[in-house]
């Protein structure tokens, strides 16, 4: 909280540099083949370049659930299996209370917005930076609240994860908030890279295709696709998918129940401590009371961070062999 503008800019940097390009890549290349294949709002054409254009148009229009519906069925199965395996490995109490804590943080932050924006701790912030944070506030809070009310916010929900439901009920809201943050931060809309001047299939067999993409802002690229279960998938993803899923599964399976149990008392104590800090911040009625509560929380939070970094709480003690 002390360096609010730094955190906000970090959030926007992550949004622009990591999440958006990845999402754009998936939207651009997870194309489907075959008449009748459809998402909740879009039917994809048979021809690869036409299918890709349809998906790009859908994403730009906000139909993000198409990202799930355009995947090969085996990929959907893999994603569901990995999420459910993760759900089987977490400690239900720690997981559920942690998400509850994040949700409460969002509620307290929203209630005490003016105190947070006007705190003098950490130094005075320029007026333009405060204005930028305030403009982004509802999108940041909305993003967090969407996560903590989604199916992955409980251990039971994670164990029963359904990628289609998540893509239709949660993904659109997440992308909307991230898109809003990109606009507020004056970043170029990363989905602008999905606006094509032309798309053309230059090579095609029963199992492969090469597309030539001409962008409206200039430049031409060729992309290779591989057909997986009547879906066109970018060749580099098709090559690495099984290896990536196997590595993720191995990493999850290496999580030690004994290690989690050994640290559970300590972890629950940390959650309780953070909950108490939120209570103090929530009950502050003046800027002075809020700043005092925030300043008093700095030492325990600092000790907590040092402890987490020093002991690697909750992390398997042995690295997974590659």
Buried (B, 14 or more C-beta within 10 A) or exposed (E): BEEBBEEBBEBBEEBBEEBBEEBBBBBBBBBBBEEEBEBEEBEBBEBBBBBBBBBBBBBBEEBBBBBBBBBBEBBBEBBBBBBBBBBEBBBEEBBBBBBBBBBBBBBBBBEBBEBBBEBEBBEEBEEEBBEBBBBBBBBBBBBBBBBBEBBBBBBEBBBBBBBBBBBBBBBBBBBBBBBBBBBBBEBEBBBEBBEBEEBBBEEBEEEBBBBBBEBEEEEEEEBBBBBBBEBBBBBEBBEEBEEEBEEBBEBBEBBBEEBBEEBBEEBBEBBEBBBEBBEBBBEBEEBEBBBBBBEEBBEBBEEBEEEBEEEEBBEBEEEEEE
